[in-house]
């Protein structure tokens, strides 16, 4: 079952978002439209726009602008994926060839720029300055998170605090913006808006930690990307950081060398150390803690089927296969 199928009341709204997205990919440049459709239709659960819909509904919203808001969130997310795959030289995403693998880096960057621009056009149509403020702030922090991750690349001295700062920026901020803007659109109370903002932040952090754990546990078919991609890019994610803290000096040096060099030549020894060190359990516990914080934040939200779906999605963030 897909996440949007958890609540029958949200399904037609989710379908409306999909239609809106596809209807707003039009361009006078055929390649822009072709690439836009390819990346948007290549799969994914569209969790972030779903969270925007659920948040607005949970606060009693009765209008239709949340369809536009959800589309804005998805356009921004899609733009970041296009840019990320270029930066990371990725060739596989969601089980399909990346856009840069099919068309090259330059078109991928430029189409990503187009999708960013389209998202701000739609925000103008929504016409809520508070939403523009939240999303423009989020996109700035997302860009900073990506730059920080680039600076940390091949740095075996990356700390857990630095890692958390990266994932807060590059992943959690868009979750946070989606849920907070849903509350803003519904003219929710300050308490409800803050509750949903925190919910989005914590579920986003849990989602990224889980994704980083899966890089050391899953197969390529389960992940939709190549196993060991993070190590190949020299990313010191939480499982590696913890394994270096808990392993022997020899094991620590193996991981440090693997991070410095990049590539997957040392993948199997590193996998063995990560699993042996307890780093997987440590990272999963960290994700679980974030999920509990997300669910606790929702105590300020009135009971409804939409709130129940938000609670269920928090658990799915750490239990997903892809």
N, C-alpha and C positions, 0 to 999 in steps of 0.2 A: 504494500500500500504506500502510495506517495503521501508526503506530509499534508498536502492540501486536501486529501481525501479523508483526513481525520475528522473533519467537521463538515457535514452536508450543507450548512448555511454559508460556508465560505467558498465552496466549489464554484458556483456561478460567478462570483466576484473574481476568483483566481483566473477563470477562463476569460473573463472580460479584460484582465490585465494582459494575458497572452495575446488576445486580439489587438489590443491597443498598441502593444510593443511592435507587433508585425506590421501594423498599419502606419507606424511612425518610423520605419526604417527606410522610407523612400528617399531617393537622392537622384540628382541629375547625372551623377557619375555612376555608371553601372557597377563598377568594381566595389564601390562603397556599399551599395545595396546587397550585392552578392556576398561579400564578406560578413556584413552585418547579419544577414539571415543565417549564414553558416554557423557563426559562433552562438547566436541566440537559440538556434534550433538543435544544437549539438548535445543537448541533454542537460543534466543538472536539475536539482529539485526546486530551484528558485525560492530558497528558504528566506532570503532577506526581504523580497517583496511580500511574501506570505506573512512575515512578521509585521510589516507595515499595515496590511489589511486587518490582521487579528487585533493589533493594538488599537486601531481606530474603532473597530467594532466593540472591543472590550470596554471602551469609554463611551459607548452609546452613539457613535457617529451614524447618521442616517443619509448622508449625501452620497455623491459619486466621485468627488475629487480624490478619494483615497485610491481609486484606480490609477489616476495620473501619478500620484505619489509613489505607488508601488512600481510603476513603470520607470520613474526617475531612478529609484534605488537599483533596479535591475540594469538600466543603461550604464550607470556609474560602475556597478560591479563588473559588467561585461567589458567596459573600457579598461578597468584595472587588470582583468585577465589577459587582454591583448597585450598590454604593456609588460605585465609580469613575464609572460612567455618569451617575449623578446629579450628582456633583461637576463632571464634564466636560461636562455637557449633551449627551451623545452620543445619537445617534439610530440608529446602525447598529453592530452587532457580529456578526461571523461571518456577514455577509451578511443578517442578519435585523434587524428593528426591535428596539431595546433594550426592556427591561421598562418603563423609565421613559417611553419614547415611547408605549407601549401603555396603561399603567395610571397613570402619573404618578409624581412623585418620592417623595411620602410613602409609598405602598405599597411602592415599591422599597427604600427605606431600611429599612422595618420588616420586610420579608421577608428582607432581608440579615441583619438582627439575628436573625431566627428561625433562619436557616441557621447562623450563628455558634453560637447556643445549642445547636442540634442536634448540632453537631460536638463540643461539650464533653460532652454527654450520652453520645455514643458513646465518647469518650475514657475516661469513667468506667467504661464496660463493659469496655474493654481492661484497665484496672486497673494501668497501669504509671506510677508517679510520674515516672520519668525522661522518659517520652514527654510527659506533661503539662507538665513543666518546659520542655522544648525547644519545644513548640508554643505554650505561653502566652507564652514569651519572643519567639518568632517573630512572633506576632500583634501584640505590643506594638511591635516594631520596624517591622512593616509599616505600622501606623497612623502611626508617627512619620515614615516615609518618605513617606507620602501627604501629611502636613501640610507636610513640607519641600518637596515638589514644589509644593504650593499657594503656599507663600511665595516660591518661585522663579518662579512664573508671571508672565509679562510683565516679567521681569527680564533684560535683555540682558547684564548683567554676571555672570551665572551662570558659575562656573568649571567646568572639567572635573572637578576633585575633588568639587565639590558635586553635579554630575550623577551621578558614580559613587556617591556616598553615597545619593542618591535611589534609584537602580536596585538597589543592594544591599538597601535596605529594602523598597521596594514590590514587587520581583519576586524577587530572588535568595533572600531569606530563606525563602520557602515551598518553593522547590526544595531548599534546604539542610536544612530541617526534614524534608522527605519522605525524603531519602536517609539522613540521620542516624538518624531514628526507625526506618527499616527495619533498620538495623544494630543499634540498641538492642533491638528486638523479637527479633532472632536471637541476642542475647547475644554479639555479636561482640567481638573484642579491642579494646582502646583504640586500637590502630593502625588497625584496619579501620574503626572508627567514625569516626575523624578523617579517614581517606582518603575515605570516602563523604560526610562533611560538606563537605569541600573540593570534591569533585566536584560536588555539588549547587550550591554557591555559584558556582563558575566557570561551570557550564553555564547557570545562571540569569542571570548577567551577560551572557554571550554571547547568550542568547535575547533579552534586552531591547535590547541594542545593535542586534541584527539587526532587531528590530521597528521601532526608531527609524529605521534606514536605509531600510527598506521604505516608510516614509511619504513618501520623496522619489523612489522608484523605481517603485512598483507602481501598478496600477490598483485601483479600488475592488473589482472582482470578485476580484482576487487576494488582497487584504488582508482582505476581509470588513468593512471599515470605510471611511469616506470618506478619500480622499487629501487630505493637507494638514491632517488633524485636529490634529496636534501644533502646527503653526504657528497654526491658528485659535484654539487655546487659549493661545497665547503661551508654549509650552514651548520652552526653549532646550536641545534635545537635542544629542548629540555632533556630528552633521553640521553643525548651525548654529554651534556653538561653534568647531569647527575652521575652518569657512568664514570666520568673522569674524577668526580668527587669520591666515589665509593670503591673504584677499582684499585688494583695494585699499581705501583709505579710503572711497571712494564706495560700494563694494560693502558694506563693513562697516556704513555708515550705513543702507543699504537694509534689511539684515537686522535691525539694531537697532530701526529704526522698525517693521518688521513684527512683531517680538516684543513691543514695547511696546503696539502697537495691537491685536494679535490679529486674527482674521479671515483671509480668504484673498484679500484684494484685491491683495496683492503676491506671491501664490503663484508665478506664472510667473517673475518676475524672480529671486525667491529660489531657485527650482528651478535656474534657469540658473547662478546663482552657486555654489550648492552643488556642482553637477556639474563646473563649470569649475575649481573651487578644489582639487580632489583630496580634498575632505572625505569623500566616499563611500568611497574607497579607504582613507583613514585610519581611519574607523570600522570598516570591514570587517576591517582588519588587527587592530584592537583586539579585535574579537570572535574572530578566529582565535587570538589569543594566549590568550584565556580558555579556548577549547576545548582548546588544548594543555595548559594547566594542569590542566584537568579530567581529561584522559586520563592525564596523568602521575601524578595522585593515585591512580589505580586500580592502580598497580604493587603496592600493598600488598594488593590483593584477589586471592585464589586464582583461577586460570584456570577458566572455566566458560562455558557458553553464555550465562548471564545477564550475566557481565562483558563478553562480546563484544557483547551487545545494548546495554549501557551505553556502550561505546566508539562504536558505530554511532550511537546517539542524540546523542552529543556533536557528531558531524559534521552530523547533521540539524538541529541547533539553529541552524546558520548557513546551511543550504542550503534551508530550507523556503520554500514559496510563501505559506503563510498560517499 
